[in-house]
Amino acid sequence: MKKQPSFPWWYPRKVQYYETDKMSIVHHSNYVRWLEEARLEYSALHGVSYERMEAEGIMMPVLEVRCRYRAPMRFGQTAQVYTRLAAFNGVRVKYEYEIHCLETGELVLQGYSCHCFVDADSRRPLNLKTRHPEFYQLTAQLLELEVGMEKEHNE
Protein backbone atom coordinates (compact mmCIF):
# COMPACT_ATOMS: atom_id res chain seq x y z
CA MET A 1 0.00 0.00 0.00
CA LYS A 2 1.50 3.38 -1.00
CA LYS A 3 -1.13 5.75 0.41
CA GLN A 4 0.41 8.95 1.72
CA PRO A 5 -0.37 9.41 5.42
CA SER A 6 -2.22 12.47 6.68
CA PHE A 7 0.40 12.92 9.37
CA PRO A 8 2.10 16.33 8.98
CA TRP A 9 5.54 15.40 10.26
CA TRP A 10 7.98 12.53 9.91
CA TYR A 11 11.29 11.49 11.41
CA PRO A 12 13.93 9.97 9.12
CA ARG A 13 15.63 6.82 10.45
CA LYS A 14 18.28 4.95 8.45
CA VAL A 15 18.22 1.20 9.08
CA GLN A 16 21.49 0.06 10.65
CA TYR A 17 23.06 -3.35 10.02
CA TYR A 18 22.93 -4.35 13.70
CA GLU A 19 19.13 -3.84 13.66
CA THR A 20 18.62 -6.67 11.17
CA ASP A 21 18.20 -10.36 11.87
CA LYS A 22 19.42 -13.50 10.14
CA MET A 23 16.76 -12.99 7.44
CA SER A 24 18.34 -9.58 6.65
CA ILE A 25 15.26 -7.67 7.77
CA VAL A 26 14.79 -5.31 10.70
CA HIS A 27 14.02 -7.21 13.90
CA HIS A 28 10.51 -6.33 15.11
CA SER A 29 11.72 -4.96 18.48
CA ASN A 30 13.58 -2.11 16.78
CA TYR A 31 10.42 -0.50 15.44
CA VAL A 32 9.26 0.36 18.98
CA ARG A 33 12.59 2.13 19.58
CA TRP A 34 12.08 4.13 16.39
CA LEU A 35 8.60 5.14 17.55
CA GLU A 36 10.09 6.45 20.77
CA GLU A 37 12.84 8.36 18.94
CA ALA A 38 10.22 9.96 16.69
CA ARG A 39 7.91 10.78 19.61
CA LEU A 40 10.74 12.52 21.48
CA GLU A 41 11.70 14.56 18.39
CA TYR A 42 8.08 15.40 17.64
CA SER A 43 7.44 16.55 21.22
CA ALA A 44 10.60 18.67 21.35
CA LEU A 45 9.77 20.26 18.01
CA HIS A 46 6.41 21.35 19.45
CA GLY A 47 7.82 22.84 22.67
CA VAL A 48 7.22 19.91 24.97
CA SER A 49 10.65 18.27 25.20
CA TYR A 50 11.10 15.36 27.56
CA GLU A 51 14.15 17.06 29.06
CA ARG A 52 12.08 20.12 29.92
CA MET A 53 9.21 18.05 31.28
CA GLU A 54 11.53 15.97 33.45
CA ALA A 55 13.21 19.15 34.74
CA GLU A 56 9.69 20.22 35.83
CA GLY A 57 9.16 16.91 37.62
CA ILE A 58 6.93 15.27 35.00
CA MET A 59 7.44 11.71 33.77
CA MET A 60 5.53 9.93 30.97
CA PRO A 61 5.52 6.16 31.45
CA VAL A 62 4.22 3.96 28.65
CA LEU A 63 0.85 2.36 29.32
CA GLU A 64 0.36 0.59 26.00
CA VAL A 65 2.10 0.08 22.65
CA ARG A 66 0.50 -1.51 19.61
CA CYS A 67 2.24 -2.27 16.33
CA ARG A 68 0.81 -3.80 13.21
CA TYR A 69 3.63 -4.89 10.95
CA ARG A 70 2.79 -4.61 7.24
CA ALA A 71 6.09 -5.10 5.41
CA PRO A 72 9.75 -5.61 6.29
CA MET A 73 12.54 -3.06 6.08
CA ARG A 74 16.13 -3.89 5.22
CA PHE A 75 19.60 -2.61 5.94
CA GLY A 76 20.34 0.68 4.18
CA GLN A 77 16.72 1.70 3.70
CA THR A 78 15.31 4.82 5.36
CA ALA A 79 12.22 4.67 7.54
CA GLN A 80 9.86 7.63 7.52
CA VAL A 81 8.38 7.52 11.02
CA TYR A 82 5.20 9.59 10.79
CA THR A 83 4.03 10.75 14.21
CA ARG A 84 1.03 12.65 15.49
CA LEU A 85 -0.77 13.40 18.71
CA ALA A 86 -4.10 11.56 18.61
CA ALA A 87 -5.67 12.08 22.06
CA PHE A 88 -4.99 14.11 25.20
CA ASN A 89 -6.99 14.81 28.34
CA GLY A 90 -4.37 16.26 30.68
CA VAL A 91 -3.75 12.93 32.43
CA ARG A 92 -3.18 10.61 29.45
CA VAL A 93 -1.90 11.05 25.93
CA LYS A 94 -1.97 8.88 22.80
CA TYR A 95 0.36 9.10 19.81
CA GLU A 96 -0.26 7.41 16.47
CA TYR A 97 2.45 6.30 14.07
CA GLU A 98 2.98 5.06 10.56
CA ILE A 99 6.30 3.93 9.21
CA HIS A 100 6.84 4.07 5.46
CA CYS A 101 9.91 3.03 3.50
CA LEU A 102 11.35 6.15 1.87
CA GLU A 103 12.74 4.23 -1.10
CA THR A 104 9.57 2.29 -1.97
CA GLY A 105 6.79 4.34 -0.34
CA GLU A 106 5.46 1.12 1.14
CA LEU A 107 3.56 1.16 4.43
CA VAL A 108 5.69 -0.80 6.89
CA LEU A 109 3.95 -0.33 10.24
CA GLN A 110 0.90 1.25 11.84
CA GLY A 111 0.70 1.70 15.56
CA TYR A 112 0.11 3.79 18.62
CA SER A 113 1.41 4.34 22.13
CA CYS A 114 -0.45 5.53 25.22
CA HIS A 115 1.21 7.30 28.15
CA CYS A 116 0.20 8.96 31.37
CA PHE A 117 1.73 11.85 33.28
CA VAL A 118 3.15 11.18 36.72
CA ASP A 119 4.98 13.20 39.35
CA ALA A 120 8.70 12.34 39.19
CA ASP A 121 9.05 12.14 42.97
CA SER A 122 5.85 10.43 44.09
CA ARG A 123 5.26 8.48 40.83
CA ARG A 124 1.57 9.34 41.28
CA PRO A 125 -0.60 10.39 38.32
CA LEU A 126 -0.93 14.09 37.74
CA ASN A 127 -3.18 16.33 35.71
CA LEU A 128 -1.23 18.79 33.56
CA LYS A 129 -4.17 21.18 33.45
CA THR A 130 -3.91 21.89 37.18
CA ARG A 131 -0.25 21.13 37.93
CA HIS A 132 1.50 22.31 34.74
CA PRO A 133 -0.85 24.56 32.75
CA GLU A 134 1.83 25.63 30.25
CA PHE A 135 2.45 22.04 29.13
CA TYR A 136 -1.29 21.40 29.11
CA GLN A 137 -1.90 24.42 26.86
CA LEU A 138 0.90 23.52 24.42
CA THR A 139 -0.33 19.94 24.13
CA ALA A 140 -4.01 20.90 23.83
CA GLN A 141 -3.16 23.37 21.05
CA LEU A 142 -1.13 20.72 19.25
CA LEU A 143 -4.02 18.26 19.43
CA GLU A 144 -6.37 20.91 18.04
CA LEU A 145 -3.95 21.52 15.17
CA GLU A 146 -3.61 17.79 14.44
CA VAL A 147 -7.39 17.27 14.46
CA GLY A 148 -7.84 20.20 12.06
CA MET A 149 -5.20 18.87 9.66
CA GLU A 150 -6.71 15.38 9.74
CA LYS A 151 -10.14 16.85 8.94
CA GLU A 152 -8.71 18.81 5.98
CA HIS A 153 -6.90 15.73 4.70
CA ASN A 154 -10.11 13.70 4.74
CA GLU A 155 -12.24 16.31 2.91
Summary of the structure (lengths in Angstrom):
residues: 155
radius of gyration: 16.4
end to end distance: 20.6
largest distance: 50.3
contacts: 449
relative contact order: 0.21
helix: 34%
strand: 34%
